[in-house]
Amino acid sequence: MSGELLLSVNIRLAKIEDITAIQQIAKKSWAKTYENLLPVSVQEAYLNEYYSTEQLYHKLKITFFFVLETDNELVGFANLYRSERENDLSAIYLLPDFQQKGMGKALLKKVINQLQEGDELVVYLEKGNEQAEMFYKNNGFTFLEEFQETFFNHIFNTVKMSLKI
C-alpha cells in the first residue's frame, strides 16, 4: 500500500559518523529524482558543494538534521533550517527503494514536531519534480510562488510551497 509505513524505522538526529551515508543517499536519490530535470553535471556540482563533508558537518551543527534508519541502515534524511526569516525544509531524501512507503511522511512529521503552532514551514523544489510536488500537496502544503534562480550556470525553475502549523 503506497504511503503506508511498512517497515520499522528509527528517526534520530544525525551524527558526524553519518556523513558518508548521507552523501550516498543524496547522490542516489538525486540521480533518480532529477534524471530528466537537471543535467548530470549540474547535479554533481550541486551535490559536491552542498553535500560536501565540510558543508554537512556545518549543517549538523546549526540545523535540525534527521536521519531515518531501518535495520540499522540509513536510508533517508531530512534537514530543517530555522532562521528569523523562515523555517526551511531544505531536504527530505530517501533511497529510491524506500520511497512511497510512508518514510518521507515520518520524516516530515519529525520536522513538524520541531515547530510551534502558528509557524510556517516552507519548501523549495524544482518545477517538474512531480513526485515531490504531490508528496507536499498530499501533506497539506500549498503553492506560494514560482521563480527562477541560477546555480552552476543552470537556470532552476523553483516552486515555493508552505504549510501552516
Salt bridges, closest charged atoms under 4 A:
ASP18 OD2 - ARG12 NH1 2.74
GLU69 OE2 - ARG12 NE 3.23
GLU86 OE2 - ARG85 NH2 3.54
GLU86 OE1 - LYS160 NZ 3.49
ASP119 OD2 - ARG82 NH2 3.33
GLU120 OE1 - LYS164 NZ 3.97
GLU133 OE2 - LYS137 NZ 3.65
GLU146 OE1 - LYS127 NZ 3.17
